[in-house]
């Protein structure tokens, strides 16, 4: 995923949601993860709410303590809204070759 300058705020919020999701999946509270990573709970709360963007060393510590690959923290396509997904699909259609458009057309007809 390429992050454009205008997408930075969205990326902060998506990263925060992803960290929160993964933390909860591991059964950790904010206090638990903050202690493991060496952060104040308020700092982790700011990250999870999308108010603050963590430094790279902090991101690496979070991934390490959650026992996940770093790239997993940035896998937040499932966190997008349906409207955002529709817009992204429409934006990308124009970039596809004719063969791929035909393939997608046939696929859509099969799943509807």
CNS distance restraints for C-alpha pairs under 8 A (distance, minus, plus):
assign (resid   3 and name CA) (resid   7 and name CA) 6.13 0.50 0.50
assign (resid   3 and name CA) (resid   8 and name CA) 6.99 0.50 0.50
assign (resid   3 and name CA) (resid  11 and name CA) 7.65 0.50 0.50
assign (resid   4 and name CA) (resid   8 and name CA) 6.87 0.50 0.50
assign (resid   7 and name CA) (resid  11 and name CA) 6.06 0.50 0.50
assign (resid   8 and name CA) (resid  12 and name CA) 6.21 0.50 0.50
assign (resid   9 and name CA) (resid  13 and name CA) 6.39 0.50 0.50
assign (resid   9 and name CA) (resid  50 and name CA) 7.70 0.50 0.50
assign (resid  10 and name CA) (resid  14 and name CA) 6.01 0.50 0.50
assign (resid  11 and name CA) (resid  15 and name CA) 5.86 0.50 0.50
assign (resid  12 and name CA) (resid  16 and name CA) 6.10 0.50 0.50
assign (resid  12 and name CA) (resid  47 and name CA) 7.64 0.50 0.50
assign (resid  12 and name CA) (resid  50 and name CA) 4.89 0.50 0.50
assign (resid  12 and name CA) (resid  51 and name CA) 7.25 0.50 0.50
assign (resid  12 and name CA) (resid  52 and name CA) 7.01 0.50 0.50
assign (resid  12 and name CA) (resid  53 and name CA) 5.72 0.50 0.50
assign (resid  13 and name CA) (resid  17 and name CA) 6.18 0.50 0.50
assign (resid  13 and name CA) (resid  48 and name CA) 7.36 0.50 0.50
assign (resid  13 and name CA) (resid  49 and name CA) 6.40 0.50 0.50
assign (resid  13 and name CA) (resid  50 and name CA) 3.94 0.50 0.50
assign (resid  13 and name CA) (resid  51 and name CA) 7.41 0.50 0.50
assign (resid  14 and name CA) (resid  18 and name CA) 6.06 0.50 0.50
assign (resid  14 and name CA) (resid  50 and name CA) 7.31 0.50 0.50
assign (resid  14 and name CA) (resid  76 and name CA) 6.52 0.50 0.50
assign (resid  14 and name CA) (resid  79 and name CA) 7.06 0.50 0.50
assign (resid  15 and name CA) (resid  19 and name CA) 6.12 0.50 0.50
assign (resid  15 and name CA) (resid  47 and name CA) 7.98 0.50 0.50
assign (resid  15 and name CA) (resid  48 and name CA) 7.36 0.50 0.50
assign (resid  15 and name CA) (resid  50 and name CA) 7.32 0.50 0.50
assign (resid  15 and name CA) (resid  73 and name CA) 6.64 0.50 0.50
assign (resid  15 and name CA) (resid  74 and name CA) 6.34 0.50 0.50
assign (resid  15 and name CA) (resid  76 and name CA) 7.42 0.50 0.50
assign (resid  16 and name CA) (resid  20 and name CA) 6.20 0.50 0.50
assign (resid  16 and name CA) (resid  47 and name CA) 5.31 0.50 0.50
assign (resid  16 and name CA) (resid  48 and name CA) 3.64 0.50 0.50
assign (resid  16 and name CA) (resid  49 and name CA) 5.64 0.50 0.50
assign (resid  16 and name CA) (resid  50 and name CA) 5.16 0.50 0.50
assign (resid  17 and name CA) (resid  21 and name CA) 6.05 0.50 0.50
assign (resid  17 and name CA) (resid  48 and name CA) 5.73 0.50 0.50
assign (resid  17 and name CA) (resid  49 and name CA) 7.00 0.50 0.50
assign (resid  17 and name CA) (resid  50 and name CA) 7.60 0.50 0.50
assign (resid  17 and name CA) (resid  79 and name CA) 7.91 0.50 0.50
assign (resid  18 and name CA) (resid  22 and name CA) 6.12 0.50 0.50
assign (resid  18 and name CA) (resid  48 and name CA) 7.91 0.50 0.50
assign (resid  18 and name CA) (resid  73 and name CA) 6.20 0.50 0.50
assign (resid  18 and name CA) (resid  74 and name CA) 7.47 0.50 0.50
assign (resid  18 and name CA) (resid  75 and name CA) 7.78 0.50 0.50
assign (resid  18 and name CA) (resid  76 and name CA) 6.45 0.50 0.50
assign (resid  18 and name CA) (resid  79 and name CA) 7.87 0.50 0.50
assign (resid  19 and name CA) (resid  23 and name CA) 5.94 0.50 0.50
assign (resid  19 and name CA) (resid  48 and name CA) 6.36 0.50 0.50
assign (resid  19 and name CA) (resid  73 and name CA) 6.51 0.50 0.50
assign (resid  20 and name CA) (resid  24 and name CA) 6.12 0.50 0.50
assign (resid  20 and name CA) (resid  48 and name CA) 5.76 0.50 0.50
assign (resid  21 and name CA) (resid  25 and name CA) 6.19 0.50 0.50
assign (resid  22 and name CA) (resid  26 and name CA) 6.36 0.50 0.50
assign (resid  22 and name CA) (resid  66 and name CA) 7.37 0.50 0.50
assign (resid  23 and name CA) (resid  27 and name CA) 6.51 0.50 0.50
assign (resid  23 and name CA) (resid  28 and name CA) 5.47 0.50 0.50
assign (resid  23 and name CA) (resid  29 and name CA) 7.17 0.50 0.50
assign (resid  23 and name CA) (resid  30 and name CA) 7.74 0.50 0.50
assign (resid  23 and name CA) (resid  33 and name CA) 7.29 0.50 0.50
assign (resid  23 and name CA) (resid  66 and name CA) 6.89 0.50 0.50
assign (resid  24 and name CA) (resid  28 and name CA) 5.57 0.50 0.50
assign (resid  24 and name CA) (resid  29 and name CA) 6.96 0.50 0.50
assign (resid  26 and name CA) (resid  66 and name CA) 7.14 0.50 0.50
assign (resid  28 and name CA) (resid  32 and name CA) 5.70 0.50 0.50
assign (resid  28 and name CA) (resid  33 and name CA) 6.27 0.50 0.50
assign (resid  29 and name CA) (resid  33 and name CA) 6.39 0.50 0.50
assign (resid  30 and name CA) (resid  34 and name CA) 5.87 0.50 0.50
assign (resid  30 and name CA) (resid  41 and name CA) 6.22 0.50 0.50
assign (resid  30 and name CA) (resid  44 and name CA) 6.78 0.50 0.50
assign (resid  30 and name CA) (resid  45 and name CA) 7.10 0.50 0.50
assign (resid  31 and name CA) (resid  35 and name CA) 6.11 0.50 0.50
assign (resid  31 and name CA) (resid  41 and name CA) 5.48 0.50 0.50
assign (resid  32 and name CA) (resid  36 and name CA) 6.29 0.50 0.50
assign (resid  33 and name CA) (resid  37 and name CA) 6.07 0.50 0.50
assign (resid  33 and name CA) (resid  62 and name CA) 7.70 0.50 0.50
assign (resid  33 and name CA) (resid  65 and name CA) 7.54 0.50 0.50
assign (resid  34 and name CA) (resid  38 and name CA) 5.82 0.50 0.50
assign (resid  34 and name CA) (resid  39 and name CA) 4.76 0.50 0.50
assign (resid  34 and name CA) (resid  40 and name CA) 5.95 0.50 0.50
assign (resid  34 and name CA) (resid  41 and name CA) 5.38 0.50 0.50
assign (resid  34 and name CA) (resid  44 and name CA) 6.07 0.50 0.50
assign (resid  35 and name CA) (resid  39 and name CA) 6.08 0.50 0.50
assign (resid  35 and name CA) (resid  40 and name CA) 7.31 0.50 0.50
assign (resid  35 and name CA) (resid  41 and name CA) 7.71 0.50 0.50
assign (resid  36 and name CA) (resid  65 and name CA) 6.68 0.50 0.50
assign (resid  37 and name CA) (resid  58 and name CA) 7.29 0.50 0.50
assign (resid  37 and name CA) (resid  61 and name CA) 5.75 0.50 0.50
assign (resid  37 and name CA) (resid  62 and name CA) 6.11 0.50 0.50
assign (resid  37 and name CA) (resid  65 and name CA) 6.90 0.50 0.50
assign (resid  39 and name CA) (resid  43 and name CA) 6.29 0.50 0.50
assign (resid  39 and name CA) (resid  44 and name CA) 6.67 0.50 0.50
assign (resid  40 and name CA) (resid  44 and name CA) 6.61 0.50 0.50
assign (resid  41 and name CA) (resid  45 and name CA) 6.10 0.50 0.50
assign (resid  42 and name CA) (resid  46 and name CA) 6.15 0.50 0.50
assign (resid  43 and name CA) (resid  47 and name CA) 6.34 0.50 0.50
assign (resid  43 and name CA) (resid  52 and name CA) 7.85 0.50 0.50
assign (resid  44 and name CA) (resid  48 and name CA) 6.11 0.50 0.50
assign (resid  45 and name CA) (resid  49 and name CA) 6.06 0.50 0.50
assign (resid  46 and name CA) (resid  50 and name CA) 6.21 0.50 0.50
assign (resid  46 and name CA) (resid  51 and name CA) 5.09 0.50 0.50
assign (resid  46 and name CA) (resid  52 and name CA) 5.29 0.50 0.50
assign (resid  47 and name CA) (resid  51 and name CA) 5.99 0.50 0.50
assign (resid  47 and name CA) (resid  52 and name CA) 4.76 0.50 0.50
assign (resid  47 and name CA) (resid  53 and name CA) 5.86 0.50 0.50
assign (resid  47 and name CA) (resid  54 and name CA) 6.50 0.50 0.50
assign (resid  54 and name CA) (resid  58 and name CA) 5.85 0.50 0.50
assign (resid  54 and name CA) (resid  59 and name CA) 6.14 0.50 0.50
assign (resid  55 and name CA) (resid  59 and name CA) 6.22 0.50 0.50
assign (resid  56 and name CA) (resid  60 and name CA) 6.11 0.50 0.50
assign (resid  57 and name CA) (resid  61 and name CA) 6.19 0.50 0.50
assign (resid  58 and name CA) (resid  62 and name CA) 6.14 0.50 0.50
assign (resid  59 and name CA) (resid  63 and name CA) 6.24 0.50 0.50
assign (resid  59 and name CA) (resid  70 and name CA) 7.57 0.50 0.50
assign (resid  60 and name CA) (resid  64 and name CA) 6.07 0.50 0.50
assign (resid  60 and name CA) (resid  70 and name CA) 6.40 0.50 0.50
assign (resid  61 and name CA) (resid  65 and name CA) 6.02 0.50 0.50
assign (resid  62 and name CA) (resid  66 and name CA) 6.06 0.50 0.50
assign (resid  63 and name CA) (resid  67 and name CA) 6.00 0.50 0.50
assign (resid  63 and name CA) (resid  68 and name CA) 5.24 0.50 0.50
assign (resid  63 and name CA) (resid  69 and name CA) 6.16 0.50 0.50
assign (resid  63 and name CA) (resid  70 and name CA) 5.43 0.50 0.50
assign (resid  63 and name CA) (resid  73 and name CA) 7.05 0.50 0.50
assign (resid  64 and name CA) (resid  68 and name CA) 6.23 0.50 0.50
assign (resid  64 and name CA) (resid  69 and name CA) 7.49 0.50 0.50
assign (resid  64 and name CA) (resid  70 and name CA) 7.83 0.50 0.50
assign (resid  68 and name CA) (resid  72 and name CA) 6.53 0.50 0.50
assign (resid  69 and name CA) (resid  73 and name CA) 7.54 0.50 0.50
assign (resid  70 and name CA) (resid  74 and name CA) 7.58 0.50 0.50
assign (resid  71 and name CA) (resid  75 and name CA) 6.61 0.50 0.50
assign (resid  76 and name CA) (resid  80 and name CA) 7.17 0.50 0.50
assign (resid  80 and name CA) (resid  84 and name CA) 6.11 0.50 0.50
assign (resid  80 and name CA) (resid  85 and name CA) 6.51 0.50 0.50
assign (resid  81 and name CA) (resid  85 and name CA) 6.28 0.50 0.50
assign (resid  82 and name CA) (resid  86 and name CA) 6.15 0.50 0.50
assign (resid  83 and name CA) (resid  87 and name CA) 6.23 0.50 0.50
assign (resid  84 and name CA) (resid  88 and name CA) 6.15 0.50 0.50
assign (resid  85 and name CA) (resid  89 and name CA) 6.17 0.50 0.50
assign (resid  86 and name CA) (resid  90 and name CA) 6.22 0.50 0.50
assign (resid  87 and name CA) (resid  91 and name CA) 6.04 0.50 0.50
assign (resid  88 and name CA) (resid  92 and name CA) 6.14 0.50 0.50
assign (resid  89 and name CA) (resid  93 and name CA) 6.14 0.50 0.50
assign (resid  90 and name CA) (resid  94 and name CA) 7.45 0.50 0.50
assign (resid  91 and name CA) (resid  95 and name CA) 7.86 0.50 0.50
assign (resid  92 and name CA) (resid  96 and name CA) 6.91 0.50 0.50
assign (resid  93 and name CA) (resid 101 and name CA) 7.29 0.50 0.50
assign (resid  96 and name CA) (resid 100 and name CA) 6.02 0.50 0.50
assign (resid  96 and name CA) (resid 101 and name CA) 6.33 0.50 0.50
assign (resid  97 and name CA) (resid 101 and name CA) 6.36 0.50 0.50
assign (resid  98 and name CA) (resid 102 and name CA) 6.21 0.50 0.50
assign (resid  99 and name CA) (resid 103 and name CA) 6.23 0.50 0.50
assign (resid 100 and name CA) (resid 104 and name CA) 6.12 0.50 0.50
assign (resid 101 and name CA) (resid 105 and name CA) 6.03 0.50 0.50
assign (resid 102 and name CA) (resid 106 and name CA) 6.21 0.50 0.50
assign (resid 103 and name CA) (resid 107 and name CA) 6.14 0.50 0.50
assign (resid 104 and name CA) (resid 108 and name CA) 6.03 0.50 0.50
assign (resid 105 and name CA) (resid 109 and name CA) 6.30 0.50 0.50
assign (resid 106 and name CA) (resid 110 and name CA) 6.35 0.50 0.50
assign (resid 107 and name CA) (resid 111 and name CA) 6.46 0.50 0.50
assign (resid 108 and name CA) (resid 112 and name CA) 6.16 0.50 0.50
